[in-house]
Amino acid sequence: MQLFATADFAPPQSLRLRRDRAERILNGLRAAVVFLLTAAALMYAPHLSRALNIANILVLAPTLAWTVAQYLIWYRRPELPDWLSAVNPIVDVTAVTAIIGGYAVAQSGVLALRSPIFLVYFVVLAGRPVASSVRKAAFISALAFVEYGVLLAWLWGTDRIPISVNPIDAVQLARITPLDEAAKLVLLAVFGIVSTYATSWVEHLVREASKESAERQRVVTRLVQSELDTLKLQLNPHFLFNALNSAMALIATDPPAAERMVSELSDFLRLVLSTSSEQEVPLERELGLLDRYVAIQRVRFQDRLTVSCNIEDGVRGALVPSLLLQPLVENAIRHGISPRAGAGYVQVSARRLGDKLSITILDDGVGVRARRSRERSRGTGLGLTNTTTRLLHLYGDSHEFESGPRDEGGYAVRITIPFKLGRVNPSPNVGELNETLATVVKS
């Protein structure tokens, strides 16, 4: 890992929200510290000189006003201004430097440099990894070091601090040891580097976690896409085998009909291949595929089955899973209508319900018991099974799938998915769709 994160690192929303939360907490701590210092200053005020009281007021009053103003101006917003995480530590570091300098001017340099207020520098730097970027942390660390170094140079240059090399004499004679102040500067520099490195480490962890999360998401997406493609590809041979079996059955009894079925099957597969790379297509295109499927069944079925289409205006452009209607209509014909002794019908309807698209495929076939018995005996549950699995992958909890017997007899499948408009590319046969679907064919 590099010592510091790159400047072009764009923190994700989760890190920005955590930093915002940390800045709010740090501002609360700042408010508590300033209030305690103000209370202490008021308690000590009778015992302090007028100059020291003025120094306290000049530093504590603006800091307290700035702290309270943040709550009144920005804390009702979802996020604090980004610049606030830089301005607050600048104010804190400068306030510490100012109060040390004020004590030196008002009283003595020895009192100022030995004041425990110096420790607030480290408190400010300790909050940088959770509230700032690497660049801001490095800037604040450098600012604390430079301000205290400049303060020492000013006090030394103006003879406001008496110097003693011997640390024992410095304590007894109320003087300052250069080695002690140099140690303070070294500690500030080391703590600033550690603070900046900790901030860089946090950003590094977030960056790696973001990359791993994005990679996991890509893998999951590829797996889901692969499974969807597999389910979709299973439908093609499923229908193809059924159609070829029907064509083979007609070869001995009606060769021209078998030839027409193969021709219609070729047209159907050509349309299927044109949408092989798409998981969702406009409903208009699905109706076109259904048109070709009915044309294939027309060769075998004649006047004992009616397939009709009832599509509400404005929904033909809605996106639906590709190869959605044909397997469901095929199931209705093969397992509901075909076993009947008399005539029957299949109806496909689609309408919009608010932000949802409702699709219904119903028939007046043999009913649920005979249908299930026929599906088990012939092993033909693939259409419904793949349809429900694809809907779950594509829409999750945003879809509904219901199937069961009708009160009037027969079977119904109802699907509800989110309503999304796509581009409609009408095929040459769209104008003849309803006429074709209303064709009566015989088994």
ROGU-93943 format. One record per residue (C-alpha): residue number from 1; residue in one letter; x, y, z negated. Coordinates in steps of 0.05 Angstrom, whole numbers. Layout:
ATOM resi resn      x      y      z
ATOM  NUM    A      X      Y      Z
...
REM end
This chain:
ATOM resi resn      x      y      z
ATOM    1    M      0      0      0
ATOM    2    Q     24     70     15
ATOM    3    L     39    114    -45
ATOM    4    F    -17    162    -27
ATOM    5    A    -78    151     16
ATOM    6    T    -81    184     83
ATOM    7    A   -113    252     88
ATOM    8    D   -163    229    140
ATOM    9    F   -195    178     93
ATOM   10    A   -270    190     94
ATOM   11    P   -299    165     28
ATOM   12    P   -364    125     35
ATOM   13    Q   -429    150      6
ATOM   14    S   -422    104    -55
ATOM   15    L   -354    135    -74
ATOM   16    R   -380    206    -63
ATOM   17    L   -439    192   -109
ATOM   18    R   -394    163   -163
ATOM   19    R   -348    223   -159
ATOM   20    D   -408    269   -163
ATOM   21    R   -431    232   -225
ATOM   22    A   -361    235   -255
ATOM   23    E   -357    310   -243
ATOM   24    R   -423    319   -279
ATOM   25    I   -397    279   -338
ATOM   26    L   -331    317   -339
ATOM   27    N   -368    383   -338
ATOM   28    G   -408    358   -398
ATOM   29    L   -344    342   -434
ATOM   30    R   -317    410   -414
ATOM   31    A   -378    443   -443
ATOM   32    A   -370    404   -508
ATOM   33    V   -297    422   -515
ATOM   34    V   -309    496   -500
ATOM   35    F   -366    499   -550
ATOM   36    L   -321    466   -603
ATOM   37    L   -265    514   -588
ATOM   38    T   -313    573   -591
ATOM   39    A   -340    548   -658
ATOM   40    A   -269    540   -685
ATOM   41    A   -251    610   -660
ATOM   42    L   -311    639   -696
ATOM   43    M   -293    602   -760
ATOM   44    Y   -221    626   -757
ATOM   45    A   -239    696   -733
ATOM   46    P   -237    728   -803
ATOM   47    H   -167    700   -814
ATOM   48    L   -138    717   -746
ATOM   49    S   -110    782   -721
ATOM   50    R   -151    827   -677
ATOM   51    A   -105    812   -618
ATOM   52    L   -115    736   -626
ATOM   53    N   -190    744   -629
ATOM   54    I   -189    785   -566
ATOM   55    A   -146    732   -532
ATOM   56    N   -196    678   -551
ATOM   57    I   -255    719   -526
ATOM   58    L   -221    736   -459
ATOM   59    V   -208    662   -445
ATOM   60    L   -266    625   -478
ATOM   61    A   -322    671   -456
ATOM   62    P   -311    666   -380
ATOM   63    T   -298    591   -385
ATOM   64    L   -362    580   -425
ATOM   65    A   -402    623   -377
ATOM   66    W   -375    585   -316
ATOM   67    T   -391    518   -349
ATOM   68    V   -463    537   -365
ATOM   69    A   -474    569   -297
ATOM   70    Q   -461    503   -263
ATOM   71    Y   -520    471   -298
ATOM   72    L   -565    529   -279
ATOM   73    I   -544    535   -205
ATOM   74    W   -525    466   -178
ATOM   75    Y   -546    410   -225
ATOM   76    R   -616    403   -197
ATOM   77    R   -587    386   -129
ATOM   78    P   -577    313   -108
ATOM   79    E   -502    326   -100
ATOM   80    L   -456    380   -127
ATOM   81    P   -417    423    -78
ATOM   82    D   -354    387    -56
ATOM   83    W   -309    446    -73
ATOM   84    L   -331    443   -146
ATOM   85    S   -286    383   -160
ATOM   86    A   -227    427   -142
ATOM   87    V   -249    493   -174
ATOM   88    N   -265    462   -242
ATOM   89    P   -196    434   -256
ATOM   90    I   -164    498   -229
ATOM   91    V   -206    537   -279
ATOM   92    D   -187    489   -335
ATOM   93    V   -112    489   -321
ATOM   94    T   -111    564   -313
ATOM   95    A   -151    573   -378
ATOM   96    V   -101    531   -416
ATOM   97    T    -43    571   -388
ATOM   98    A    -79    636   -402
ATOM   99    I    -94    620   -475
ATOM  100    I    -22    598   -487
ATOM  101    G      3    663   -456
ATOM  102    G    -49    703   -494
ATOM  103    Y    -26    674   -560
ATOM  104    A     46    689   -542
ATOM  105    V     29    762   -527
ATOM  106    A    -18    771   -586
ATOM  107    Q     23    735   -639
ATOM  108    S     86    698   -621
ATOM  109    G    114    652   -567
ATOM  110    V    131    599   -618
ATOM  111    L     59    595   -642
ATOM  112    A     34    592   -570
ATOM  113    L     81    536   -547
ATOM  114    R     69    494   -609
ATOM  115    S     -7    500   -603
ATOM  116    P    -42    433   -589
ATOM  117    I    -80    467   -533
ATOM  118    F    -23    442   -488
ATOM  119    L    -53    372   -491
ATOM  120    V   -113    396   -451
ATOM  121    Y    -68    394   -389
ATOM  122    F    -67    318   -396
ATOM  123    V   -142    314   -407
ATOM  124    V   -153    352   -342
ATOM  125    L   -106    306   -303
ATOM  126    A   -137    244   -334
ATOM  127    G   -203    259   -300
ATOM  128    R   -175    266   -230
ATOM  129    P   -177    192   -208
ATOM  130    V   -252    187   -219
ATOM  131    A   -273    256   -194
ATOM  132    S   -224    279   -140
ATOM  133    S   -191    259    -76
ATOM  134    V   -116    245    -72
ATOM  135    R   -102    313    -42
ATOM  136    K   -140    349    -98
ATOM  137    A   -108    307   -152
ATOM  138    A    -38    322   -124
ATOM  139    F    -55    396   -121
ATOM  140    I    -80    400   -193
ATOM  141    S    -20    360   -218
ATOM  142    A     27    408   -183
ATOM  143    L    -13    468   -208
ATOM  144    A     -7    446   -281
ATOM  145    F     68    435   -274
ATOM  146    V     80    501   -238
ATOM  147    E     37    543   -284
ATOM  148    Y     69    517   -347
ATOM  149    G    139    524   -317
ATOM  150    V    124    596   -296
ATOM  151    L     96    610   -366
ATOM  152    L    160    583   -398
ATOM  153    A    203    624   -351
ATOM  154    W    163    688   -366
ATOM  155    L    166    677   -442
ATOM  156    W    240    663   -438
ATOM  157    G    254    721   -392
ATOM  158    T    216    770   -436
ATOM  159    D    251    745   -500
ATOM  160    R    184    725   -530
ATOM  161    I    212    658   -553
ATOM  162    P    275    650   -595
ATOM  163    I    318    592   -572
ATOM  164    S    355    541   -614
ATOM  165    V    391    481   -587
ATOM  166    N    390    445   -654
ATOM  167    P    320    415   -663
ATOM  168    I    325    418   -739
ATOM  169    D    344    491   -738
ATOM  170    A    287    503   -689
ATOM  171    V    237    475   -739
ATOM  172    Q    266    510   -800
ATOM  173    L    277    577   -766
ATOM  174    A    212    577   -724
ATOM  175    R    248    573   -657
ATOM  176    I    239    534   -592
ATOM  177    T    285    479   -568
ATOM  178    P    296    480   -492
ATOM  179    L    300    404   -493
ATOM  180    D    230    399   -522
ATOM  181    E    200    444   -469
ATOM  182    A    238    407   -414
ATOM  183    A    209    343   -441
ATOM  184    K    139    374   -436
ATOM  185    L    152    391   -363
ATOM  186    V    177    321   -349
ATOM  187    L    115    291   -382
ATOM  188    L     70    337   -341
ATOM  189    A    106    316   -277
ATOM  190    V    103    242   -294
ATOM  191    F     30    245   -315
ATOM  192    G     13    284   -252
ATOM  193    I     46    231   -209
ATOM  194    V     10    176   -246
ATOM  195    S    -57    213   -239
ATOM  196    T    -46    223   -165
ATOM  197    Y    -25    151   -155
ATOM  198    A    -86    126   -194
ATOM  199    T   -130    168   -149
ATOM  200    S    -96    138    -88
ATOM  201    W   -105     68   -116
ATOM  202    V   -180     80   -126
ATOM  203    E   -186    104    -54
ATOM  204    H   -146     44    -31
ATOM  205    L   -192     -4    -67
ATOM  206    V   -254     31    -39
ATOM  207    R   -225     30     31
ATOM  208    E   -209    -45     26
ATOM  209    A   -277    -60     -4
ATOM  210    S   -311    -20     52
ATOM  211    K   -272    -58    105
ATOM  212    E   -288   -125     74
ATOM  213    S   -361   -106     68
ATOM  214    A   -364    -83    140
ATOM  215    E   -329   -146    163
ATOM  216    R   -377   -190    123
ATOM  217    Q   -435   -152    153
ATOM  218    R   -407   -164    223
ATOM  219    V   -398   -238    209
ATOM  220    V   -469   -243    182
ATOM  221    T   -495   -206    242
ATOM  222    R   -457   -252    290
ATOM  223    L   -483   -313    253
ATOM  224    V   -555   -288    256
ATOM  225    Q   -547   -269    329
ATOM  226    S   -518   -338    344
ATOM  227    E   -575   -372    309
ATOM  228    L   -626   -329    346
ATOM  229    D   -593   -346    412
ATOM  230    T   -594   -420    394
ATOM  231    L   -668   -417    376
ATOM  232    K   -683   -380    439
ATOM  233    L   -644   -429    483
ATOM  234    Q   -681   -487    451
ATOM  235    L   -747   -459    478
ATOM  236    N   -724   -461    550
ATOM  237    P   -709   -536    555
ATOM  238    H   -770   -549    511
ATOM  239    F   -815   -517    563
ATOM  240    L   -774   -542    621
ATOM  241    F   -780   -615    600
ATOM  242    N   -855   -607    591
ATOM  243    A   -863   -575    660
ATOM  244    L   -819   -627    694
ATOM  245    N   -859   -684    662
ATOM  246    S   -922   -653    689
ATOM  247    A   -891   -646    758
ATOM  248    M   -869   -719    757
ATOM  249    A   -939   -741    738
ATOM  250    L   -966   -705    800
ATOM  251    I   -916   -732    850
ATOM  252    A   -952   -798    860
ATOM  253    T  -1023   -770    861
ATOM  254    D  -1015   -700    890
ATOM  255    P   -946   -685    921
ATOM  256    P   -965   -614    946
ATOM  257    A   -987   -596    875
ATOM  258    A   -921   -621    847
ATOM  259    E   -884   -579    899
ATOM  260    R   -923   -517    879
ATOM  261    M   -909   -530    806
ATOM  262    V   -834   -534    818
ATOM  263    S   -837   -470    859
ATOM  264    E   -874   -433    803
ATOM  265    L   -826   -463    752
ATOM  266    S   -768   -433    792
ATOM  267    D   -800   -364    789
ATOM  268    F   -812   -371    715
ATOM  269    L   -740   -391    699
ATOM  270    R   -714   -333    741
ATOM  271    L   -753   -284    697
ATOM  272    V   -729   -319    634
ATOM  273    L   -656   -314    655
ATOM  274    S   -665   -239    669
ATOM  275    T   -679   -229    594
ATOM  276    S   -631   -281    567
ATOM  277    S   -587   -229    533
ATOM  278    E   -644   -191    499
ATOM  279    Q   -677   -210    433
ATOM  280    E   -733   -159    441
ATOM  281    V   -769   -139    505
ATOM  282    P   -831    -96    520
ATOM  283    L   -897   -133    513
ATOM  284    E   -910   -118    586
ATOM  285    R   -852   -162    605
ATOM  286    E   -875   -218    560
ATOM  287    L   -943   -215    594
ATOM  288    G   -907   -222    660
ATOM  289    L   -874   -286    636
ATOM  290    L   -941   -310    611
ATOM  291    D   -969   -296    680
ATOM  292    R   -918   -343    711
ATOM  293    Y   -931   -396    659
ATOM  294    V  -1006   -395    674
ATOM  295    A   -989   -401    747
ATOM  296    I   -951   -465    732
ATOM  297    Q  -1008   -493    691
ATOM  298    R  -1057   -475    746
ATOM  299    V  -1028   -531    788
ATOM  300    R  -1050   -584    736
ATOM  301    F  -1109   -549    702
ATOM  302    Q  -1169   -522    740
ATOM  303    D  -1239   -508    716
ATOM  304    R  -1236   -535    645
ATOM  305    L  -1191   -481    614
ATOM  306    T  -1197   -406    613
ATOM  307    V  -1138   -362    591
ATOM  308    S  -1156   -289    580
ATOM  309    C  -1116   -229    558
ATOM  310    N  -1143   -170    516
ATOM  311    I  -1089   -117    509
ATOM  312    E  -1104    -51    475
ATOM  313    D  -1084     12    513
ATOM  314    G  -1017     41    492
ATOM  315    V   -985    -24    465
ATOM  316    R   -957    -53    529
ATOM  317    G   -892    -16    517
ATOM  318    A   -884    -43    446
ATOM  319    L   -823    -87    433
ATOM  320    V   -835   -160    417
ATOM  321    P   -788   -220    411
ATOM  322    S   -772   -248    480
ATOM  323    L   -807   -314    495
ATOM  324    L   -858   -301    441
ATOM  325    L   -924   -313    477
ATOM  326    Q   -909   -371    523
ATOM  327    P   -891   -423    469
ATOM  328    L   -953   -404    428
ATOM  329    V   -999   -408    488
ATOM  330    E   -967   -473    508
ATOM  331    N   -980   -502    439
ATOM  332    A  -1053   -479    443
ATOM  333    I  -1062   -513    511
ATOM  334    R  -1024   -578    497
ATOM  335    H  -1047   -591    426
ATOM  336    G  -1113   -555    422
ATOM  337    I  -1147   -554    491
ATOM  338    S  -1117   -613    528
ATOM  339    P  -1145   -666    480
ATOM  340    R  -1216   -638    488
ATOM  341    A  -1267   -675    528
ATOM  342    G  -1300   -610    551
ATOM  343    A  -1278   -541    573
ATOM  344    G  -1241   -493    528
ATOM  345    Y  -1206   -426    527
ATOM  346    V  -1145   -391    501
ATOM  347    Q  -1146   -316    486
ATOM  348    V  -1085   -270    476
ATOM  349    S  -1098   -203    445
ATOM  350    A  -1054   -146    421
ATOM  351    R  -1070    -81    385
ATOM  352    R  -1037    -29    343
ATOM  353    L  -1052    -24    268
ATOM  354    G  -1018     40    243
ATOM  355    D   -943     27    246
ATOM  356    K   -954    -47    261
ATOM  357    L   -968    -88    323
ATOM  358    S  -1017   -145    315
ATOM  359    I  -1017   -203    364
ATOM  360    T  -1067   -260    362
ATOM  361    I  -1069   -325    401
ATOM  362    L  -1132   -365    390
ATOM  363    D  -1167   -425    422
ATOM  364    D  -1229   -466    413
ATOM  365    G  -1192   -533    416
ATOM  366    V  -1196   -597    376
ATOM  367    G  -1182   -564    308
ATOM  368    V  -1128   -567    256
ATOM  369    R  -1131   -640    236
ATOM  370    A  -1128   -668    307
ATOM  371    R  -1076   -615    325
ATOM  372    R  -1029   -634    269
ATOM  373    S  -1038   -708    282
ATOM  374    R  -1021   -697    356
ATOM  375    E   -960   -654    339
ATOM  376    R   -933   -706    291
ATOM  377    S   -944   -763    340
ATOM  378    R   -910   -727    398
ATOM  379    G   -859   -687    358
ATOM  380    T   -878   -620    389
ATOM  381    G   -873   -571    331
ATOM  382    L   -813   -535    362
ATOM  383    G   -850   -475    389
ATOM  384    L   -882   -454    324
ATOM  385    T   -821   -471    282
ATOM  386    N   -773   -431    325
ATOM  387    T   -822   -373    329
ATOM  388    T   -829   -367    253
ATOM  389    T   -753   -373    244
ATOM  390    R   -738   -319    296
ATOM  391    L   -790   -272    266
ATOM  392    L   -758   -281    198
ATOM  393    H   -688   -265    224
ATOM  394    L   -711   -206    266
ATOM  395    Y   -759   -172    218
ATOM  396    G   -749   -203    149
ATOM  397    D   -805   -181    102
ATOM  398    S   -831   -131    153
ATOM  399    H   -871   -184    191
ATOM  400    E   -930   -230    177
ATOM  401    F   -943   -298    209
ATOM  402    E  -1009   -335    197
ATOM  403    S  -1035   -397    231
ATOM  404    G  -1095   -441    215
ATOM  405    P  -1164   -464    236
ATOM  406    R  -1219   -416    257
ATOM  407    D  -1289   -416    226
ATOM  408    E  -1318   -422    297
ATOM  409    G  -1273   -481    311
ATOM  410    G  -1205   -485    342
ATOM  411    Y  -1140   -454    319
ATOM  412    A  -1111   -384    313
ATOM  413    V  -1041   -355    305
ATOM  414    R  -1035   -283    281
ATOM  415    I   -970   -244    282
ATOM  416    T   -957   -174    254
ATOM  417    I   -891   -140    268
ATOM  418    P   -866    -67    265
ATOM  419    F   -890    -25    323
ATOM  420    K   -831      0    364
ATOM  421    L   -836     27    434
ATOM  422    G   -788      4    488
ATOM  423    R   -780     19    562
ATOM  424    V   -833    -11    606
ATOM  425    N   -811    -38    674
ATOM  426    P   -874    -65    707
ATOM  427    S   -865   -125    752
ATOM  428    P   -899   -129    821
ATOM  429    N   -951   -176    791
ATOM  430    V   -972   -132    732
ATOM  431    G  -1033   -106    768
ATOM  432    E  -1057   -178    779
ATOM  433    L  -1043   -201    708
ATOM  434    N  -1113   -202    680
ATOM  435    E  -1140   -234    743
ATOM  436    T  -1088   -289    740
ATOM  437    L  -1097   -302    666
ATOM  438    A  -1172   -310    677
ATOM  439    T  -1160   -366    727
ATOM  440    V  -1196   -430    710
ATOM  441    V  -1154   -493    715
ATOM  442    K  -1169   -567    706
ATOM  443    S  -1130   -622    669
REM end
